[in-house]
Amino acid sequence: MEENHSFVNFSEKTNLKIALVGNPNSGKSTLFNALTGLNQKTGNFPGVTVDKKSGTAKLNSYVTAEFIDLPGTYSLYPKSLDEHVAFEVLCNPNNEDHPDVTIIVADASNLKRNLFLVSQIIDLKMPVILVLNMMDLVEKEGDIIDIVRLSEKLGVKTVGVSARSKEGIEALKQALLQPLPVPQYDFINVKKLASELIEKIAAIVPVKSDFAAFQIINNFSNINYFDKKSGAEEKISSAIDSSAIDRDKLQSQETVERYKIINRIAEECITRKTEVKTESFSHKLDSILTHRIWGYTIFLLILFSLFQTIFFLAAYPMKWIETLFVYFSNITAQTLPQGELTNLLVNGILPGLGGIFMFVPQIALLFAFIAILEDTGYMARVSFIMDKLMRKFGLNGRSVIPLVSGAACAIPAIMTTRTISSWKERIITIMITPLISCSARLPVYTMLISLVVPADKSFGIFNYQGLILMSLYLLGFIAAMTAAFVMKWVLKAREKSYFIMEMPVYRSPQWHTVGLTIFDRVKTFLLDAGLIILAISVIIWFLSSHAPGSRLEIIEKKYESPEMVKTYSKDERQSKVSSEKLEASYAGILGKSIEPAIAPLGFDWKIGIALVTSFAAREVFVGTMATIYSEGNSDNTKTLREKMASEVNPATRLPQFTTAVGFSLLIFYAFAMQCMSTLAVVYRETKHWKWPVIQFGYMSILAYCSSWIVYHILK
């Protein structure tokens, strides 16, 4: 190949926009974390709901770089929404995220396959730096990559790094400050594949290279960035139709031509270790972890251990936080003068904050486990072993990632379905993902389980509470698979499904990345869900402490009468006043109005209020109950669990939260679509209200019927 390229110098710019692109599992996100640290933010790419992760870093005292972590892709032929974003950002010069420089991250231990995407981006004639990541693995294998020669052959600057250990990061930053070569030659001559059509397109729209025109031919249906006023879209469509070109054949020819050159470059630049290599550690481990029997067994044991650990380790900090907020409530009530503001603080804001912070330990532990499983490479194996099982239910291995991610939160989990190319499988995955128990259900589960299952009960060495928590997660998975099986026969589609996933090597978890994940998720919970919980806690406080007309004053005067003073002690009067005022309040009226509908499930009007408010977010249930029981109980020395445990059903004179009621409520929350945000995301992803309406309907019916059955069996 002829080495002919110009240079571009960004030394005069104080702000650079840099995109990171690469194959899945190339270590791109690890490099992004190494470059940006905590200076990250998450949003959406313009026009789509695909997650946009960006971060900033100082390259020197003058230059600040904004790094954009593009979704992983194997080529510039997008097969999913995620891949389409990478294509759009790189190929559309008018895109607001179009970079000044593109960093192509390649897995150095599997370089030949990674060079396909590298060669395509080189042919776009844009400033790039090729980063050979995982150089530590190459050295460990005893292979040698001639980086200087590879750089000369490709015509781009090349840097070797090990992102996990941050080796080579400074060299990469310095490379970004130097003049970068922009290749002028074509990696392959695409013009000989469709010369006439390429010339026609180049005459209609300005393109930087023949390959840019070639991309328009192959991806015309995926392109939406043409100027509608120019008429270019219609002209190109007409030119493509009149050529009667076979795009699949064209892509195949391009692939063959590229790999001819890639193979030659690999032979010249990569020296393999000559002696016969023993079976790698990853292959040995895969023979066990992906075994058709042991693979499933080990996965279930890992999940079992995860939930046992969450309950055991989180119990102590949760108790400390809960006790701390009770102490704050007491001090506030004793220190501040009586009035609306004190009432708001003691019965509204502090219980709401307690309901937020109390569950941070469990959420942090859950996300820590998920991050460790992903970082070690185990989650890819879970997708692999589950593929065969998933296909029986109308899904494939790619559906596993959204379903497992759903254990954290259904919203990002539903967004990850963009990697599923089949419309039918994607819709089914979206429709069933909210049945997987998410972290928002965790506060509800732990609160109710601790109420109805004694902490000292165990089955051998296993705690009953942990067993029940795991059973709820398994129940959600079984319900999701059952719903998928039904939808498999209801939804009709002719397209064929395929599942291709690269198995990353096993690595020890990178604790820096795990820490960043925990920090990001806990921050999201506190700022997003936490603010909702706090806002609703304040609203519930108002509704539960105010009533129409003078009802509250009448109740107070009733218990100030000589007869009541003589009959009841001061504490008993305060308790009855609090209880009757709550029942007469706006919240009490709301709860009483829906009580007939939920009474068959064992729920009273107080639970009814929490069911309504938690539609905003499931975890609001705890904050609502905290506010209701603070307003309806004059004893500020008790924790929420103690107040709920002492609640008595006025009709039966038995505890309100019996085993039957507790499990009925658990099952209801396991199945109900109590999440407004999830429904909104389903609408955005499907572009039709039909799907969220169907989803809300079938999940509500399933929750009500299941809850009714459980209550009547156990009562």
RONU-402742 format. One record per residue (C-alpha): residue number from 1; x, y, z. Coordinates in steps of 0.2 Angstrom, whole numbers. Layout:
// RONU-402742
(site NUM,(X,Y,Z))
...
//
This chain:
// RONU-402742
(site 1,(0,0,0))
(site 2,(6,17,-4))
(site 3,(9,28,12))
(site 4,(2,45,8))
(site 5,(-7,55,21))
(site 6,(-9,73,27))
(site 7,(-8,78,45))
(site 8,(-20,87,56))
(site 9,(-15,97,71))
(site 10,(-26,101,86))
(site 11,(-13,109,97))
(site 12,(-22,126,94))
(site 13,(-39,119,101))
(site 14,(-43,120,120))
(site 15,(-57,108,119))
(site 16,(-57,92,109))
(site 17,(-71,80,106))
(site 18,(-65,62,105))
(site 19,(-75,46,102))
(site 20,(-70,29,108))
(site 21,(-76,15,96))
(site 22,(-72,-3,96))
(site 23,(-78,-21,95))
(site 24,(-88,-28,110))
(site 25,(-76,-34,124))
(site 26,(-61,-24,117))
(site 27,(-59,-15,134))
(site 28,(-66,1,127))
(site 29,(-76,5,142))
(site 30,(-61,1,154))
(site 31,(-51,13,144))
(site 32,(-64,26,145))
(site 33,(-65,24,164))
(site 34,(-46,25,165))
(site 35,(-46,42,155))
(site 36,(-60,50,163))
(site 37,(-62,43,181))
(site 38,(-76,51,191))
(site 39,(-78,65,178))
(site 40,(-92,56,169))
(site 41,(-110,59,165))
(site 42,(-124,49,157))
(site 43,(-137,56,145))
(site 44,(-145,51,128))
(site 45,(-138,52,110))
(site 46,(-148,65,101))
(site 47,(-164,58,93))
(site 48,(-163,41,102))
(site 49,(-164,34,119))
(site 50,(-147,25,118))
(site 51,(-136,29,133))
(site 52,(-123,42,130))
(site 53,(-108,40,142))
(site 54,(-96,55,141))
(site 55,(-82,61,152))
(site 56,(-69,74,152))
(site 57,(-50,74,156))
(site 58,(-36,86,155))
(site 59,(-23,82,141))
(site 60,(-12,96,147))
(site 61,(-14,112,156))
(site 62,(-22,120,141))
(site 63,(-32,106,132))
(site 64,(-47,98,139))
(site 65,(-54,83,130))
(site 66,(-72,76,130))
(site 67,(-72,58,128))
(site 68,(-88,49,121))
(site 69,(-90,31,124))
(site 70,(-99,24,108))
(site 71,(-108,7,109))
(site 72,(-98,-8,104))
(site 73,(-99,-13,85))
(site 74,(-90,-26,74))
(site 75,(-92,-16,58))
(site 76,(-100,0,50))
(site 77,(-115,-11,45))
(site 78,(-127,-8,59))
(site 79,(-138,-23,64))
(site 80,(-146,-15,80))
(site 81,(-150,2,87))
(site 82,(-133,2,97))
(site 83,(-123,-1,82))
(site 84,(-133,12,72))
(site 85,(-128,25,85))
(site 86,(-109,22,82))
(site 87,(-112,22,63))
(site 88,(-122,39,64))
(site 89,(-109,47,75))
(site 90,(-94,42,64))
(site 91,(-101,43,47))
(site 92,(-112,59,48))
(site 93,(-101,74,49))
(site 94,(-116,85,54))
(site 95,(-120,75,70))
(site 96,(-117,85,85))
(site 97,(-106,71,93))
(site 98,(-96,69,77))
(site 99,(-78,69,84))
(site 100,(-62,79,81))
(site 101,(-52,62,84))
(site 102,(-58,44,84))
(site 103,(-49,32,96))
(site 104,(-51,14,89))
(site 105,(-49,2,103))
(site 106,(-43,-15,97))
(site 107,(-41,-31,107))
(site 108,(-22,-34,104))
(site 109,(-24,-52,108))
(site 110,(-37,-55,94))
(site 111,(-30,-41,82))
(site 112,(-35,-49,66))
(site 113,(-53,-49,69))
(site 114,(-53,-31,76))
(site 115,(-44,-24,61))
(site 116,(-59,-26,50))
(site 117,(-68,-11,59))
(site 118,(-51,-2,60))
(site 119,(-49,-3,41))
(site 120,(-67,3,38))
(site 121,(-64,18,49))
(site 122,(-48,22,41))
(site 123,(-57,22,24))
(site 124,(-68,36,31))
(site 125,(-53,47,30))
(site 126,(-54,54,47))
(site 127,(-41,58,61))
(site 128,(-39,42,71))
(site 129,(-28,34,84))
(site 130,(-27,15,85))
(site 131,(-26,9,103))
(site 132,(-20,-9,105))
(site 133,(-27,-14,122))
(site 134,(-23,-29,132))
(site 135,(-5,-29,127))
(site 136,(-2,-37,144))
(site 137,(-11,-53,138))
(site 138,(-1,-53,121))
(site 139,(15,-52,131))
(site 140,(9,-66,143))
(site 141,(5,-77,128))
(site 142,(23,-74,122))
(site 143,(17,-66,105))
(site 144,(25,-50,98))
(site 145,(16,-36,89))
(site 146,(27,-24,79))
(site 147,(18,-8,83))
(site 148,(29,3,72))
(site 149,(27,-7,57))
(site 150,(8,-9,60))
(site 151,(7,10,61))
(site 152,(16,12,45))
(site 153,(5,-1,36))
(site 154,(-11,6,42))
(site 155,(-6,24,40))
(site 156,(-12,29,57))
(site 157,(-4,33,74))
(site 158,(-4,17,85))
(site 159,(-2,16,104))
(site 160,(-1,0,115))
(site 161,(-10,1,132))
(site 162,(-16,-10,146))
(site 163,(-31,-1,151))
(site 164,(-34,-11,167))
(site 165,(-17,-7,174))
(site 166,(-17,10,166))
(site 167,(-1,7,157))
(site 168,(1,18,141))
(site 169,(-13,30,146))
(site 170,(-1,45,147))
(site 171,(7,40,130))
(site 172,(-10,40,123))
(site 173,(-14,57,130))
(site 174,(2,64,123))
(site 175,(-2,56,106))
(site 176,(-18,66,105))
(site 177,(-8,82,107))
(site 178,(3,78,92))
(site 179,(-1,81,73))
(site 180,(-11,66,68))
(site 181,(-10,58,50))
(site 182,(-26,57,40))
(site 183,(-24,43,28))
(site 184,(-26,48,10))
(site 185,(-26,30,2))
(site 186,(-40,17,2))
(site 187,(-37,2,12))
(site 188,(-46,-7,-1))
(site 189,(-52,0,-18))
(site 190,(-71,-1,-16))
(site 191,(-74,9,-32))
(site 192,(-70,-7,-42))
(site 193,(-85,-15,-33))
(site 194,(-98,-2,-38))
(site 195,(-89,12,-48))
(site 196,(-103,19,-58))
(site 197,(-115,20,-43))
(site 198,(-101,27,-32))
(site 199,(-98,41,-44))
(site 200,(-117,45,-45))
(site 201,(-118,47,-26))
(site 202,(-102,57,-25))
(site 203,(-110,69,-38))
(site 204,(-126,71,-28))
(site 205,(-119,73,-10))
(site 206,(-101,79,-5))
(site 207,(-91,64,2))
(site 208,(-74,63,9))
(site 209,(-70,46,1))
(site 210,(-76,33,-10))
(site 211,(-80,22,5))
(site 212,(-91,35,12))
(site 213,(-101,34,-4))
(site 214,(-100,15,-3))
(site 215,(-107,16,15))
(site 216,(-122,26,8))
(site 217,(-126,12,-4))
(site 218,(-125,-2,9))
(site 219,(-134,8,23))
(site 220,(-146,19,14))
(site 221,(-161,13,24))
(site 222,(-151,17,40))
(site 223,(-147,35,35))
(site 224,(-158,49,41))
(site 225,(-146,64,40))
(site 226,(-149,70,22))
(site 227,(-154,87,20))
(site 228,(-173,85,16))
(site 229,(-174,101,6))
(site 230,(-160,96,-6))
(site 231,(-169,81,-13))
(site 232,(-153,71,-11))
(site 233,(-162,57,-3))
(site 234,(-174,54,-17))
(site 235,(-160,56,-30))
(site 236,(-149,43,-21))
(site 237,(-164,31,-19))
(site 238,(-168,32,-37))
(site 239,(-149,29,-42))
(site 240,(-148,14,-31))
(site 241,(-165,6,-37))
(site 242,(-160,9,-55))
(site 243,(-143,0,-52))
(site 244,(-152,-16,-46))
(site 245,(-137,-19,-35))
(site 246,(-136,-34,-23))
(site 247,(-131,-26,-7))
(site 248,(-128,-42,2))
(site 249,(-116,-48,-12))
(site 250,(-108,-31,-11))
(site 251,(-104,-32,8))
(site 252,(-98,-50,5))
(site 253,(-86,-44,-8))
(site 254,(-80,-30,3))
(site 255,(-77,-42,17))
(site 256,(-66,-54,7))
(site 257,(-56,-40,0))
(site 258,(-52,-32,17))
(site 259,(-47,-49,25))
(site 260,(-35,-52,10))
(site 261,(-25,-37,16))
(site 262,(-28,-39,35))
(site 263,(-21,-57,33))
(site 264,(-5,-50,25))
(site 265,(-3,-36,38))
(site 266,(-6,-49,52))
(site 267,(8,-60,45))
(site 268,(20,-46,43))
(site 269,(17,-37,60))
(site 270,(12,-51,72))
(site 271,(25,-65,78))
(site 272,(16,-79,86))
(site 273,(25,-90,99))
(site 274,(31,-106,90))
(site 275,(29,-119,103))
(site 276,(13,-128,106))
(site 277,(2,-119,118))
(site 278,(-6,-128,132))
(site 279,(-25,-126,135))
(site 280,(-28,-109,142))
(site 281,(-35,-106,159))
(site 282,(-51,-98,151))
(site 283,(-54,-114,141))
(site 284,(-52,-125,156))
(site 285,(-64,-114,167))
(site 286,(-76,-114,152))
(site 287,(-77,-133,152))
(site 288,(-85,-132,169))
(site 289,(-94,-115,169))
(site 290,(-103,-118,152))
(site 291,(-106,-136,155))
(site 292,(-124,-141,150))
(site 293,(-128,-147,168))
(site 294,(-115,-139,179))
(site 295,(-116,-122,171))
(site 296,(-134,-120,176))
(site 297,(-130,-127,194))
(site 298,(-116,-115,196))
(site 299,(-126,-100,190))
(site 300,(-140,-104,203))
(site 301,(-127,-106,217))
(site 302,(-120,-89,213))
(site 303,(-137,-81,213))
(site 304,(-141,-90,230))
(site 305,(-124,-84,238))
(site 306,(-128,-67,231))
(site 307,(-144,-65,240))
(site 308,(-139,-73,256))
(site 309,(-124,-61,257))
(site 310,(-135,-46,253))
(site 311,(-146,-50,268))
(site 312,(-132,-55,279))
(site 313,(-120,-40,276))
(site 314,(-133,-26,273))
(site 315,(-142,-30,289))
(site 316,(-130,-21,301))
(site 317,(-128,-4,291))
(site 318,(-147,-4,288))
(site 319,(-151,-6,306))
(site 320,(-138,8,311))
(site 321,(-146,20,298))
(site 322,(-163,16,303))
(site 323,(-159,19,321))
(site 324,(-150,35,317))
(site 325,(-165,43,308))
(site 326,(-176,38,323))
(site 327,(-164,47,334))
(site 328,(-164,62,323))
(site 329,(-184,62,323))
(site 330,(-183,61,342))
(site 331,(-171,76,344))
(site 332,(-181,86,331))
(site 333,(-197,83,340))
(site 334,(-190,87,357))
(site 335,(-180,103,352))
(site 336,(-191,112,340))
(site 337,(-207,120,345))
(site 338,(-223,111,340))
(site 339,(-231,117,323))
(site 340,(-232,113,305))
(site 341,(-214,115,301))
(site 342,(-209,103,315))
(site 343,(-223,91,310))
(site 344,(-216,91,292))
(site 345,(-198,87,298))
(site 346,(-203,74,310))
(site 347,(-217,65,301))
(site 348,(-213,69,282))
(site 349,(-195,73,278))
(site 350,(-185,63,290))
(site 351,(-195,47,288))
(site 352,(-194,50,269))
(site 353,(-175,52,270))
(site 354,(-174,36,281))
(site 355,(-183,26,268))
(site 356,(-170,32,255))
(site 357,(-154,30,265))
(site 358,(-158,14,274))
(site 359,(-157,4,258))
(site 360,(-141,11,251))
(site 361,(-131,-4,258))
(site 362,(-142,-17,249))
(site 363,(-142,-7,233))
(site 364,(-123,-5,233))
(site 365,(-120,-23,237))
(site 366,(-132,-29,223))
(site 367,(-123,-18,210))
(site 368,(-106,-23,216))
(site 369,(-110,-41,213))
(site 370,(-117,-37,196))
(site 371,(-101,-27,191))
(site 372,(-90,-40,197))
(site 373,(-99,-54,187))
(site 374,(-98,-43,172))
(site 375,(-80,-37,174))
(site 376,(-73,-55,176))
(site 377,(-81,-61,160))
(site 378,(-94,-72,168))
(site 379,(-109,-63,162))
(site 380,(-105,-67,144))
(site 381,(-104,-86,149))
(site 382,(-122,-84,156))
(site 383,(-128,-78,140))
(site 384,(-120,-92,131))
(site 385,(-127,-106,142))
(site 386,(-144,-98,142))
(site 387,(-146,-96,124))
(site 388,(-152,-114,121))
(site 389,(-165,-112,135))
(site 390,(-170,-95,129))
(site 391,(-174,-101,111))
(site 392,(-188,-112,118))
(site 393,(-197,-97,125))
(site 394,(-195,-86,109))
(site 395,(-179,-77,114))
(site 396,(-160,-79,112))
(site 397,(-144,-78,122))
(site 398,(-144,-59,119))
(site 399,(-160,-58,130))
(site 400,(-151,-64,145))
(site 401,(-141,-48,147))
(site 402,(-157,-37,148))
(site 403,(-165,-50,160))
(site 404,(-151,-51,172))
(site 405,(-149,-32,171))
(site 406,(-167,-31,176))
(site 407,(-162,-37,193))
(site 408,(-154,-19,194))
(site 409,(-167,-8,185))
(site 410,(-179,-12,171))
(site 411,(-176,5,163))
(site 412,(-158,3,157))
(site 413,(-162,-16,155))
(site 414,(-175,-12,142))
(site 415,(-163,0,133))
(site 416,(-150,-14,131))
(site 417,(-163,-24,121))
(site 418,(-157,-13,106))
(site 419,(-143,-26,103))
(site 420,(-156,-38,99))
(site 421,(-158,-38,80))
(site 422,(-175,-48,79))
(site 423,(-190,-37,81))
(site 424,(-200,-51,89))
(site 425,(-187,-56,101))
(site 426,(-184,-38,106))
(site 427,(-202,-34,109))
(site 428,(-204,-50,119))
(site 429,(-189,-46,130))
(site 430,(-195,-28,133))
(site 431,(-213,-35,138))
(site 432,(-206,-47,151))
(site 433,(-191,-38,158))
(site 434,(-201,-29,171))
(site 435,(-206,-46,179))
(site 436,(-188,-48,184))
(site 437,(-186,-42,202))
(site 438,(-177,-25,201))
(site 439,(-167,-16,215))
(site 440,(-182,-4,217))
(site 441,(-192,-20,224))
(site 442,(-178,-24,235))
(site 443,(-183,-11,249))
(site 444,(-201,-18,248))
(site 445,(-195,-36,249))
(site 446,(-183,-33,263))
(site 447,(-195,-23,274))
(site 448,(-210,-36,272))
(site 449,(-199,-51,274))
(site 450,(-191,-44,290))
(site 451,(-209,-42,296))
(site 452,(-216,-59,293))
(site 453,(-201,-70,293))
(site 454,(-191,-71,310))
(site 455,(-172,-67,307))
(site 456,(-167,-81,318))
(site 457,(-176,-94,307))
(site 458,(-164,-104,296))
(site 459,(-163,-120,286))
(site 460,(-146,-128,291))
(site 461,(-133,-114,288))
(site 462,(-145,-105,276))
(site 463,(-156,-90,283))
(site 464,(-174,-91,278))
(site 465,(-175,-73,274))
(site 466,(-161,-75,261))
(site 467,(-170,-90,254))
(site 468,(-187,-81,252))
(site 469,(-178,-66,244))
(site 470,(-170,-78,231))
(site 471,(-186,-87,228))
(site 472,(-195,-70,224))
(site 473,(-181,-67,211))
(site 474,(-183,-85,204))
(site 475,(-202,-82,204))
(site 476,(-200,-67,193))
(site 477,(-189,-76,181))
(site 478,(-201,-90,180))
(site 479,(-216,-78,177))
(site 480,(-205,-69,163))
(site 481,(-201,-85,154))
(site 482,(-220,-91,155))
(site 483,(-225,-74,148))
(site 484,(-212,-75,134))
(site 485,(-218,-93,130))
(site 486,(-236,-86,127))
(site 487,(-230,-71,117))
(site 488,(-219,-83,106))
(site 489,(-236,-90,99))
(site 490,(-246,-73,99))
(site 491,(-233,-62,90))
(site 492,(-230,-66,72))
(site 493,(-213,-63,63))
(site 494,(-204,-71,48))
(site 495,(-187,-65,52))
(site 496,(-173,-77,57))
(site 497,(-164,-75,73))
(site 498,(-145,-77,76))
(site 499,(-134,-76,92))
(site 500,(-116,-72,90))
(site 501,(-106,-67,106))
(site 502,(-87,-66,109))
(site 503,(-81,-74,125))
(site 504,(-69,-63,134))
(site 505,(-55,-70,144))
(site 506,(-57,-72,162))
(site 507,(-49,-58,172))
(site 508,(-49,-53,190))
(site 509,(-61,-39,193))
(site 510,(-55,-22,192))
(site 511,(-59,-14,208))
(site 512,(-58,4,202))
(site 513,(-72,0,189))
(site 514,(-82,-9,202))
(site 515,(-81,6,213))
(site 516,(-86,18,199))
(site 517,(-101,7,195))
(site 518,(-107,7,213))
(site 519,(-104,26,215))
(site 520,(-114,29,199))
(site 521,(-128,18,203))
(site 522,(-130,24,222))
(site 523,(-129,42,216))
(site 524,(-143,38,203))
(site 525,(-153,30,217))
(site 526,(-151,44,229))
(site 527,(-153,58,216))
(site 528,(-167,51,205))
(site 529,(-177,38,215))
(site 530,(-172,47,231))
(site 531,(-179,64,226))
(site 532,(-195,56,220))
(site 533,(-197,47,237))
(site 534,(-194,63,246))
(site 535,(-206,73,236))
(site 536,(-220,60,238))
(site 537,(-216,58,257))
(site 538,(-219,77,258))
(site 539,(-235,75,248))
(site 540,(-241,61,258))
(site 541,(-237,70,274))
(site 542,(-248,84,269))
(site 543,(-262,73,264))
(site 544,(-261,63,280))
(site 545,(-260,78,291))
(site 546,(-274,88,284))
(site 547,(-292,85,281))
(site 548,(-308,93,274))
(site 549,(-316,106,285))
(site 550,(-313,105,304))
(site 551,(-313,86,306))
(site 552,(-296,86,314))
(site 553,(-301,99,327))
(site 554,(-317,89,331))
(site 555,(-306,73,334))
(site 556,(-294,83,346))
(site 557,(-309,91,356))
(site 558,(-317,73,357))
(site 559,(-302,66,366))
(site 560,(-300,82,377))
(site 561,(-317,79,385))
(site 562,(-318,75,403))
(site 563,(-325,58,399))
(site 564,(-310,53,388))
(site 565,(-297,60,400))
(site 566,(-305,49,413))
(site 567,(-306,34,402))
(site 568,(-289,34,394))
(site 569,(-271,38,399))
(site 570,(-262,53,390))
(site 571,(-252,41,379))
(site 572,(-267,31,375))
(site 573,(-277,47,370))
(site 574,(-262,53,359))
(site 575,(-262,36,350))
(site 576,(-280,36,347))
(site 577,(-280,55,341))
(site 578,(-266,51,329))
(site 579,(-275,36,322))
(site 580,(-292,44,320))
(site 581,(-284,60,312))
(site 582,(-275,49,299))
(site 583,(-291,40,295))
(site 584,(-301,57,293))
(site 585,(-287,65,283))
(site 586,(-286,67,264))
(site 587,(-275,51,263))
(site 588,(-287,41,274))
(site 589,(-301,46,262))
(site 590,(-291,41,247))
(site 591,(-286,24,255))
(site 592,(-304,21,261))
(site 593,(-310,24,243))
(site 594,(-300,10,236))
(site 595,(-300,-2,251))
(site 596,(-315,-12,244))
(site 597,(-305,-17,228))
(site 598,(-290,-22,238))
(site 599,(-298,-30,253))
(site 600,(-299,-47,245))
(site 601,(-280,-47,245))
(site 602,(-279,-44,263))
(site 603,(-274,-25,261))
(site 604,(-281,-11,272))
(site 605,(-283,7,267))
(site 606,(-265,12,273))
(site 607,(-258,-1,261))
(site 608,(-269,6,248))
(site 609,(-261,23,249))
(site 610,(-244,15,247))
(site 611,(-250,5,232))
(site 612,(-256,21,223))
(site 613,(-240,32,227))
(site 614,(-228,18,223))
(site 615,(-234,19,205))
(site 616,(-222,33,203))
(site 617,(-208,21,209))
(site 618,(-209,5,218))
(site 619,(-197,10,232))
(site 620,(-209,24,237))
(site 621,(-219,11,246))
(site 622,(-207,11,260))
(site 623,(-206,30,261))
(site 624,(-225,31,261))
(site 625,(-227,18,274))
(site 626,(-214,28,285))
(site 627,(-224,44,283))
(site 628,(-241,36,286))
(site 629,(-235,27,302))
(site 630,(-226,42,308))
(site 631,(-242,53,306))
(site 632,(-253,39,313))
(site 633,(-242,34,328))
(site 634,(-237,47,341))
(site 635,(-222,36,347))
(site 636,(-206,43,338))
(site 637,(-195,31,347))
(site 638,(-200,16,337))
(site 639,(-193,11,320))
(site 640,(-204,9,305))
(site 641,(-203,-10,306))
(site 642,(-208,-9,324))
(site 643,(-223,2,321))
(site 644,(-229,-9,307))
(site 645,(-227,-25,317))
(site 646,(-238,-17,331))
(site 647,(-252,-12,319))
(site 648,(-268,-21,323))
(site 649,(-282,-25,311))
(site 650,(-298,-17,320))
(site 651,(-309,-30,313))
(site 652,(-300,-46,318))
(site 653,(-290,-38,333))
(site 654,(-275,-48,326))
(site 655,(-259,-40,319))
(site 656,(-262,-32,302))
(site 657,(-246,-39,294))
(site 658,(-249,-57,296))
(site 659,(-240,-70,286))
(site 660,(-254,-71,273))
(site 661,(-254,-52,271))
(site 662,(-236,-51,270))
(site 663,(-234,-64,257))
(site 664,(-249,-57,247))
(site 665,(-241,-40,247))
(site 666,(-224,-48,242))
(site 667,(-232,-57,227))
(site 668,(-241,-42,222))
(site 669,(-225,-31,221))
(site 670,(-216,-46,212))
(site 671,(-228,-45,198))
(site 672,(-236,-28,197))
(site 673,(-230,-14,185))
(site 674,(-228,-1,199))
(site 675,(-216,10,189))
(site 676,(-222,24,178))
(site 677,(-204,27,172))
(site 678,(-203,10,165))
(site 679,(-219,12,155))
(site 680,(-213,28,148))
(site 681,(-197,20,142))
(site 682,(-207,5,134))
(site 683,(-216,18,124))
(site 684,(-200,27,119))
(site 685,(-192,11,114))
(site 686,(-207,4,104))
(site 687,(-214,20,98))
(site 688,(-232,15,101))
(site 689,(-243,16,117))
(site 690,(-250,-1,113))
(site 691,(-236,-10,121))
(site 692,(-235,-1,138))
(site 693,(-254,-3,139))
(site 694,(-254,-22,136))
(site 695,(-239,-23,148))
(site 696,(-248,-14,162))
(site 697,(-264,-23,159))
(site 698,(-257,-41,159))
(site 699,(-245,-38,174))
(site 700,(-258,-30,185))
(site 701,(-270,-45,182))
(site 702,(-256,-57,185))
(site 703,(-252,-47,201))
(site 704,(-270,-46,208))
(site 705,(-274,-64,204))
(site 706,(-258,-71,211))
(site 707,(-259,-60,227))
(site 708,(-278,-66,230))
(site 709,(-273,-84,228))
(site 710,(-258,-83,240))
(site 711,(-268,-73,253))
(site 712,(-283,-86,253))
(site 713,(-271,-101,254))
(site 714,(-261,-94,269))
(site 715,(-274,-84,279))
//
